[in-house]
């Protein structure tokens, strides 16, 4: 039951503008497809930067100087991306609350 509460559709409103944003299961699909770009466009800057930085090490991998194998590095990055996808609704909701957005209710 607690996991269902993380993924329910929520609507947030900016306190000074009329902008609204929603989170829900659809956020998982968009986070899977576009990753840090989606988080950036949804105004979750910290999450976008963390996910973007986590994506860089496999691109710069050098087997001669690395302390871990490529497989371990790829598994760690995959785990971070999977977490960002699965918990996208909760991460976005936390980001909006951190920025002072007001939750105006649930829809659908």
C-alpha atoms as one frame of an Amber mdcrd trajectory, in Angstrom:
protein
   0.000   0.000   0.000   2.842   2.425   0.748   4.387   1.931  -2.693   1.066
   2.782  -4.352   1.099   6.141  -2.573   4.466   6.958  -4.181   3.154   6.425
  -7.694  -0.274   8.047  -7.529  -0.929  10.989  -9.805  -0.319  14.319  -8.081
  -0.748  17.875  -9.300   1.421  20.738  -8.041   0.970  24.488  -8.520   3.646
  27.143  -8.364   2.875  29.496  -5.452   3.244  32.730  -7.454   2.537  31.764
 -11.041  -0.298  29.794 -12.552   2.062  27.012 -13.677   1.052  23.485 -12.774
   2.926  20.197 -13.095   1.742  16.648 -12.559   3.578  13.516 -11.522   2.506
   9.918 -11.789   3.223   6.675 -13.543   3.590   8.566 -16.836   6.690  10.184
 -15.316   8.361   6.786 -15.261   7.975   6.358 -19.011   9.311   9.813 -19.819
  12.239   9.395 -17.393  13.101   6.099 -19.094  13.059   7.639 -22.565  14.862
  10.916 -21.925  16.577  10.598 -18.524  18.215  13.797 -17.259  16.629  15.896
 -20.007  13.175  15.025 -18.667  14.126  15.932 -15.111  15.609  19.235 -16.321
  12.453  20.146 -18.247  10.300  19.266 -15.220  12.356  21.755 -13.140  14.063
  19.057 -11.039  17.554  20.452 -11.562  19.402  18.545  -8.832  18.056  15.196
 -10.004  18.938  16.028 -13.619  22.513  16.947 -12.743  23.042  13.844 -10.579
  21.693  11.548 -13.291  23.740  13.305 -15.968  26.963  13.105 -13.974  26.333
   9.432 -13.202  26.164   8.769 -16.946  29.655  10.110 -17.674  32.047   7.492
 -16.136  31.273   4.704 -18.641  32.131   7.111 -21.444  35.534   7.903 -19.912
  36.434   4.353 -18.889  40.119   3.446 -19.240  40.905  -0.197 -18.425  44.591
   0.555 -17.786  43.947   2.953 -14.902  40.554   1.885 -13.610  40.091   0.259
 -10.217  36.855  -1.467 -11.247  35.873  -3.458 -14.288  33.676  -2.070 -17.039
  30.924  -4.523 -16.066  30.794  -3.240 -12.474  30.746   0.361 -13.670  27.962
  -0.343 -16.164  25.957  -2.199 -13.503  26.248   0.762 -11.108  25.115   3.247
 -13.765  22.256   0.956 -14.776  21.156   0.735 -11.136  21.187   4.541 -10.794
  19.168   4.965 -14.002  16.700   2.258 -12.962  16.201   4.005  -9.619  15.651
   7.332 -11.379  13.025   5.705 -13.604  11.189   3.713 -10.934  11.133   6.539
  -8.415  10.502   9.370 -10.915   7.053  10.264  -9.488   8.399  10.447  -5.944
  11.568  12.325  -6.955   9.572  14.913  -8.875   7.102  15.353  -6.011   9.955
  15.863  -3.555  11.597  18.342  -5.915   8.414  20.387  -6.231   7.916  20.438
  -2.462  11.541  21.476  -1.965  10.950  24.414  -4.323   7.824  25.509  -2.464
   5.191  24.258  -4.908   1.758  23.531  -3.436   0.110  20.161  -3.938  -3.388
  20.969  -5.155  -4.659  17.426  -5.250  -4.799  14.165  -7.044  -6.321  13.555
 -10.403  -7.628  10.332 -11.838
